[in-house]
Amino acid sequence: RGQTQLQERLKEGCAINKSLSALGKVITLLAEASGKTQKTHIPYRDSVLTWLLRESLGGNAKTAFICTISPAEGSYEETLSTLRYATLLKKVQNTAYVNEDPNEKLIRELK
């Protein structure tokens, strides 16, 4: 029984790492594509996580990310990695716009 639990935790850890790697890849591509006029393919379908976050990451949304770090000496590598990730996230630019019916927009403008 202990062996199967260990195998399940290992599979779960691999799945989490795969999703986080896909998220990192998407954010890197979005950061590189920000400010460029040429379209870049963003692989949102590589994981369920990126598929669920596609509108928040590179779509029609205003998004805030909160990165937490630790002052502990033992957490130095993790803190440094988090700060690099946050720096990359700052480069991503979304263009949020109001979703509205064109007819309703016309009526509103004519009033």
Backbone as JSON Lines, residues from 0, in Angstrom:
{"i":0,"aa":"R","n":[0.82,-1.19,0.0],"ca":[0.0,0.0,0.0],"c":[0.87,1.26,0.0]}
{"i":1,"aa":"G","n":[1.92,1.29,0.76],"ca":[2.8,2.44,0.82],"c":[3.47,2.71,-0.52]}
{"i":2,"aa":"Q","n":[3.78,1.65,-1.25],"ca":[4.42,1.78,-2.56],"c":[3.47,2.42,-3.57]}
{"i":3,"aa":"T","n":[2.19,2.04,-3.55],"ca":[1.23,2.61,-4.49],"c":[0.98,4.09,-4.19]}
{"i":4,"aa":"Q","n":[0.97,4.46,-2.9],"ca":[0.81,5.87,-2.54],"c":[1.99,6.68,-3.03]}
{"i":5,"aa":"L","n":[3.17,6.11,-2.92],"ca":[4.37,6.78,-3.39],"c":[4.33,6.96,-4.91]}
{"i":6,"aa":"Q","n":[3.88,5.95,-5.61],"ca":[3.76,6.04,-7.07],"c":[2.73,7.09,-7.47]}
{"i":7,"aa":"E","n":[1.62,7.14,-6.74],"ca":[0.59,8.14,-7.04],"c":[1.11,9.55,-6.81]}
{"i":8,"aa":"R","n":[1.85,9.76,-5.73],"ca":[2.42,11.08,-5.44],"c":[3.45,11.46,-6.49]}
{"i":9,"aa":"L","n":[4.21,10.49,-6.95],"ca":[5.2,10.74,-7.99],"c":[4.51,11.15,-9.3]}
{"i":10,"aa":"K","n":[3.44,10.44,-9.66],"ca":[2.68,10.8,-10.87],"c":[2.07,12.19,-10.75]}
{"i":11,"aa":"E","n":[1.53,12.5,-9.57],"ca":[0.93,13.81,-9.35],"c":[1.98,14.9,-9.44]}
{"i":12,"aa":"G","n":[3.14,14.66,-8.85],"ca":[4.24,15.63,-8.92],"c":[4.7,15.85,-10.35]}
{"i":13,"aa":"C","n":[4.77,14.79,-11.14],"ca":[5.15,14.91,-12.55],"c":[4.13,15.73,-13.32]}
{"i":14,"aa":"A","n":[2.84,15.49,-13.06],"ca":[1.78,16.23,-13.75],"c":[1.83,17.71,-13.39]}
{"i":15,"aa":"I","n":[2.09,18.02,-12.12],"ca":[2.19,19.42,-11.69],"c":[3.38,20.08,-12.36]}
{"i":16,"aa":"N","n":[4.51,19.4,-12.37],"ca":[5.71,19.97,-13.01],"c":[5.5,20.19,-14.51]}
{"i":17,"aa":"K","n":[4.79,19.26,-15.16],"ca":[4.5,19.42,-16.59],"c":[3.63,20.64,-16.83]}
{"i":18,"aa":"S","n":[2.61,20.83,-16.0],"ca":[1.73,21.99,-16.14],"c":[2.47,23.29,-15.89]}
{"i":19,"aa":"L","n":[3.32,23.31,-14.87],"ca":[4.08,24.52,-14.57],"c":[5.11,24.83,-15.65]}
{"i":20,"aa":"S","n":[5.68,23.78,-16.23],"ca":[6.61,24.0,-17.35],"c":[5.88,24.59,-18.55]}
{"i":21,"aa":"A","n":[4.69,24.06,-18.84],"ca":[3.88,24.59,-19.94],"c":[3.49,26.04,-19.66]}
{"i":22,"aa":"L","n":[3.16,26.36,-18.42],"ca":[2.81,27.73,-18.05],"c":[4.01,28.65,-18.24]}
{"i":23,"aa":"G","n":[5.19,28.19,-17.84],"ca":[6.39,28.99,-18.03],"c":[6.69,29.24,-19.5]}
{"i":24,"aa":"K","n":[6.47,28.22,-20.32],"ca":[6.69,28.35,-21.77],"c":[5.72,29.37,-22.37]}
{"i":25,"aa":"V","n":[4.45,29.3,-21.97],"ca":[3.43,30.24,-22.47],"c":[3.78,31.67,-22.06]}
{"i":26,"aa":"I","n":[4.15,31.85,-20.81],"ca":[4.48,33.19,-20.33],"c":[5.71,33.73,-21.03]}
{"i":27,"aa":"T","n":[6.71,32.88,-21.25],"ca":[7.91,33.32,-21.98],"c":[7.55,33.77,-23.38]}
{"i":28,"aa":"L","n":[6.72,33.0,-24.08],"ca":[6.32,33.37,-25.44],"c":[5.47,34.64,-25.45]}
{"i":29,"aa":"L","n":[4.6,34.79,-24.46],"ca":[3.79,36.02,-24.37],"c":[4.66,37.24,-24.1]}
{"i":30,"aa":"A","n":[5.66,37.08,-23.24],"ca":[6.57,38.2,-22.94],"c":[7.37,38.58,-24.17]}
{"i":31,"aa":"E","n":[7.82,37.59,-24.93],"ca":[8.57,37.87,-26.16],"c":[7.68,38.51,-27.22]}
{"i":32,"aa":"A","n":[6.4,38.11,-27.26],"ca":[5.48,38.61,-28.28],"c":[4.93,40.0,-27.94]}
{"i":33,"aa":"S","n":[4.99,40.41,-26.68],"ca":[4.46,41.72,-26.29],"c":[5.23,42.82,-26.99]}
{"i":34,"aa":"G","n":[4.49,43.73,-27.57],"ca":[5.11,44.85,-28.27],"c":[5.45,44.56,-29.72]}
{"i":35,"aa":"K","n":[5.36,43.31,-30.14],"ca":[5.63,42.97,-31.54],"c":[4.32,42.96,-32.31]}
{"i":36,"aa":"T","n":[4.41,43.31,-33.57],"ca":[3.21,43.31,-34.41],"c":[2.96,41.95,-35.04]}
{"i":37,"aa":"Q","n":[3.99,41.14,-35.16],"ca":[3.85,39.82,-35.78],"c":[3.22,38.84,-34.79]}
{"i":38,"aa":"K","n":[2.27,38.07,-35.27],"ca":[1.59,37.08,-34.43],"c":[2.53,35.93,-34.11]}
{"i":39,"aa":"T","n":[2.46,35.46,-32.87],"ca":[3.24,34.32,-32.43],"c":[2.27,33.25,-31.95]}
{"i":40,"aa":"H","n":[2.54,31.99,-32.28],"ca":[1.68,30.9,-31.8],"c":[1.98,30.66,-30.32]}
{"i":41,"aa":"I","n":[0.96,30.72,-29.5],"ca":[1.09,30.46,-28.07],"c":[0.44,29.1,-27.79]}
{"i":42,"aa":"P","n":[1.2,28.14,-27.26],"ca":[0.68,26.78,-27.07],"c":[-0.17,26.62,-25.8]}
{"i":43,"aa":"Y","n":[-1.35,27.23,-25.77],"ca":[-2.23,27.12,-24.61],"c":[-2.73,25.69,-24.4]}
{"i":44,"aa":"R","n":[-2.8,24.9,-25.44],"ca":[-3.36,23.55,-25.33],"c":[-2.38,22.51,-24.8]}
{"i":45,"aa":"D","n":[-1.18,22.94,-24.45],"ca":[-0.19,21.98,-23.94],"c":[-0.55,21.44,-22.56]}
{"i":46,"aa":"S","n":[-1.35,22.16,-21.8],"ca":[-1.78,21.66,-20.49],"c":[-3.15,22.23,-20.15]}
{"i":47,"aa":"V","n":[-3.8,21.58,-19.23],"ca":[-5.12,22.04,-18.79],"c":[-4.98,23.39,-18.09]}
{"i":48,"aa":"L","n":[-3.91,23.58,-17.33],"ca":[-3.69,24.84,-16.62],"c":[-3.6,26.02,-17.58]}
{"i":49,"aa":"T","n":[-2.8,25.9,-18.62],"ca":[-2.67,27.01,-19.57],"c":[-3.95,27.21,-20.37]}
{"i":50,"aa":"W","n":[-4.67,26.14,-20.64],"ca":[-5.95,26.25,-21.35],"c":[-6.96,27.03,-20.51]}
{"i":51,"aa":"L","n":[-6.99,26.75,-19.19],"ca":[-7.92,27.46,-18.32],"c":[-7.54,28.93,-18.12]}
{"i":52,"aa":"L","n":[-6.25,29.22,-18.17],"ca":[-5.77,30.58,-17.94],"c":[-5.56,31.4,-19.21]}
{"i":53,"aa":"R","n":[-5.94,30.86,-20.36],"ca":[-5.62,31.53,-21.63],"c":[-6.18,32.93,-21.73]}
{"i":54,"aa":"E","n":[-7.4,33.17,-21.26],"ca":[-7.98,34.52,-21.31],"c":[-7.28,35.46,-20.34]}
{"i":55,"aa":"S","n":[-6.87,34.94,-19.2],"ca":[-6.2,35.77,-18.21],"c":[-4.77,36.08,-18.61]}
{"i":56,"aa":"L","n":[-4.11,35.13,-19.26],"ca":[-2.7,35.31,-19.61],"c":[-2.5,36.19,-20.84]}
{"i":57,"aa":"G","n":[-3.2,35.91,-21.89],"ca":[-2.95,36.64,-23.12],"c":[-4.19,37.08,-23.83]}
{"i":58,"aa":"G","n":[-5.28,37.13,-23.11],"ca":[-6.54,37.44,-23.77],"c":[-7.11,38.78,-23.34]}
{"i":59,"aa":"N","n":[-8.4,38.8,-23.24],"ca":[-9.15,40.01,-22.95],"c":[-9.39,40.12,-21.45]}
{"i":60,"aa":"A","n":[-8.35,40.43,-20.7],"ca":[-8.51,40.53,-19.25],"c":[-7.41,41.39,-18.65]}
{"i":61,"aa":"K","n":[-7.74,41.99,-17.53],"ca":[-6.72,42.64,-16.72],"c":[-6.35,41.62,-15.66]}
{"i":62,"aa":"T","n":[-5.08,41.33,-15.56],"ca":[-4.63,40.26,-14.69],"c":[-3.6,40.77,-13.69]}
{"i":63,"aa":"A","n":[-3.7,40.31,-12.46],"ca":[-2.71,40.64,-11.43],"c":[-2.1,39.34,-10.93]}
{"i":64,"aa":"F","n":[-0.8,39.3,-10.83],"ca":[-0.09,38.16,-10.28],"c":[0.56,38.58,-8.98]}
{"i":65,"aa":"I","n":[0.45,37.76,-7.98],"ca":[1.1,38.03,-6.7],"c":[2.17,36.96,-6.5]}
{"i":66,"aa":"C","n":[3.39,37.41,-6.36],"ca":[4.51,36.5,-6.14],"c":[5.0,36.67,-4.71]}
{"i":67,"aa":"T","n":[5.08,35.58,-3.98],"ca":[5.54,35.66,-2.6],"c":[6.95,35.1,-2.5]}
{"i":68,"aa":"I","n":[7.77,35.77,-1.71],"ca":[9.15,35.34,-1.53],"c":[9.46,35.24,-0.05]}
{"i":69,"aa":"S","n":[10.56,34.6,0.26],"ca":[10.95,34.39,1.64],"c":[12.33,35.0,1.9]}
{"i":70,"aa":"P","n":[12.51,35.64,3.05],"ca":[13.82,36.18,3.38],"c":[14.79,35.14,3.94]}
{"i":71,"aa":"A","n":[14.3,33.92,4.12],"ca":[15.13,32.87,4.71],"c":[16.27,32.48,3.77]}
{"i":72,"aa":"E","n":[17.44,32.23,4.34],"ca":[18.61,31.89,3.55],"c":[18.42,30.56,2.81]}
{"i":73,"aa":"G","n":[17.69,29.65,3.4],"ca":[17.44,28.36,2.78],"c":[16.53,28.43,1.56]}
{"i":74,"aa":"S","n":[15.81,29.53,1.42],"ca":[14.88,29.7,0.3],"c":[15.45,30.59,-0.8]}
{"i":75,"aa":"Y","n":[16.75,30.8,-0.79],"ca":[17.38,31.73,-1.73],"c":[17.1,31.36,-3.18]}
{"i":76,"aa":"E","n":[17.32,30.11,-3.55],"ca":[17.13,29.68,-4.95],"c":[15.68,29.83,-5.37]}
{"i":77,"aa":"E","n":[14.77,29.44,-4.51],"ca":[13.34,29.54,-4.83],"c":[12.91,31.01,-4.97]}
{"i":78,"aa":"T","n":[13.42,31.87,-4.08],"ca":[13.11,33.29,-4.14],"c":[13.65,33.91,-5.42]}
{"i":79,"aa":"L","n":[14.87,33.56,-5.78],"ca":[15.47,34.07,-7.01],"c":[14.67,33.63,-8.23]}
{"i":80,"aa":"S","n":[14.26,32.38,-8.25],"ca":[13.45,31.86,-9.35],"c":[12.11,32.6,-9.43]}
{"i":81,"aa":"T","n":[11.49,32.86,-8.29],"ca":[10.22,33.58,-8.26],"c":[10.39,35.01,-8.78]}
{"i":82,"aa":"L","n":[11.48,35.67,-8.41],"ca":[11.72,37.04,-8.89],"c":[11.98,37.07,-10.39]}
{"i":83,"aa":"R","n":[12.67,36.07,-10.91],"ca":[12.88,35.99,-12.37],"c":[11.55,35.8,-13.08]}
{"i":84,"aa":"Y","n":[10.71,34.95,-12.53],"ca":[9.38,34.68,-13.08],"c":[8.54,35.95,-13.07]}
{"i":85,"aa":"A","n":[8.59,36.71,-11.96],"ca":[7.83,37.95,-11.84],"c":[8.32,38.98,-12.85]}
{"i":86,"aa":"T","n":[9.62,39.04,-13.08],"ca":[10.17,39.97,-14.06],"c":[9.67,39.63,-15.45]}
{"i":87,"aa":"L","n":[9.59,38.35,-15.75],"ca":[9.07,37.91,-17.05],"c":[7.58,38.26,-17.17]}
{"i":88,"aa":"L","n":[6.84,38.07,-16.08],"ca":[5.4,38.37,-16.09],"c":[5.13,39.86,-16.34]}
{"i":89,"aa":"K","n":[6.02,40.72,-15.85],"ca":[5.82,42.16,-16.05],"c":[5.88,42.55,-17.52]}
{"i":90,"aa":"K","n":[6.53,41.74,-18.34],"ca":[6.67,42.05,-19.77],"c":[5.42,41.69,-20.58]}
{"i":91,"aa":"V","n":[4.56,40.85,-20.03],"ca":[3.35,40.43,-20.74],"c":[2.35,41.58,-20.74]}
{"i":92,"aa":"Q","n":[1.85,41.93,-21.94],"ca":[0.89,43.03,-22.07],"c":[-0.41,42.5,-22.69]}
{"i":93,"aa":"N","n":[-1.49,42.7,-21.96],"ca":[-2.82,42.35,-22.46],"c":[-3.54,43.6,-22.89]}
{"i":94,"aa":"T","n":[-4.45,43.47,-23.82],"ca":[-5.3,44.57,-24.24],"c":[-6.73,44.2,-23.89]}
{"i":95,"aa":"A","n":[-7.21,44.74,-22.79],"ca":[-8.58,44.44,-22.37],"c":[-9.55,45.41,-23.04]}
{"i":96,"aa":"Y","n":[-10.66,44.89,-23.48],"ca":[-11.69,45.72,-24.09],"c":[-13.05,45.24,-23.61]}
{"i":97,"aa":"V","n":[-14.03,46.11,-23.7],"ca":[-15.38,45.81,-23.24],"c":[-16.08,44.96,-24.3]}
{"i":98,"aa":"N","n":[-16.62,43.85,-23.87],"ca":[-17.41,43.0,-24.76],"c":[-18.84,43.53,-24.76]}
{"i":99,"aa":"E","n":[-19.28,44.04,-25.9],"ca":[-20.65,44.53,-25.98],"c":[-21.21,44.3,-27.38]}
{"i":100,"aa":"D","n":[-22.5,44.22,-27.43],"ca":[-23.21,44.02,-28.68],"c":[-23.08,45.28,-29.54]}
{"i":101,"aa":"P","n":[-22.73,45.15,-30.83],"ca":[-22.58,46.34,-31.69],"c":[-23.86,47.18,-31.76]}
{"i":102,"aa":"N","n":[-25.02,46.54,-31.73],"ca":[-26.29,47.27,-31.77],"c":[-26.48,48.11,-30.51]}
{"i":103,"aa":"E","n":[-26.17,47.52,-29.36],"ca":[-26.28,48.26,-28.11],"c":[-25.29,49.42,-28.07]}
{"i":104,"aa":"K","n":[-24.12,49.22,-28.63],"ca":[-23.1,50.28,-28.68],"c":[-23.62,51.44,-29.52]}
{"i":105,"aa":"L","n":[-24.22,51.12,-30.67],"ca":[-24.75,52.15,-31.55],"c":[-25.86,52.93,-30.88]}
{"i":106,"aa":"I","n":[-26.77,52.21,-30.18],"ca":[-27.86,52.88,-29.47],"c":[-27.31,53.79,-28.39]}
{"i":107,"aa":"R","n":[-26.33,53.32,-27.65],"ca":[-25.72,54.12,-26.58],"c":[-25.06,55.37,-27.14]}
{"i":108,"aa":"E","n":[-24.37,55.23,-28.26],"ca":[-23.69,56.38,-28.87],"c":[-24.68,57.39,-29.45]}
{"i":109,"aa":"L","n":[-25.84,56.95,-29.9],"ca":[-26.84,57.86,-30.48],"c":[-27.62,58.63,-29.42]}
{"i":110,"aa":"K","n":[-27.59,58.21,-28.19],"ca":[-28.35,58.9,-27.12],"c":[-27.76,60.21,-26.77]}
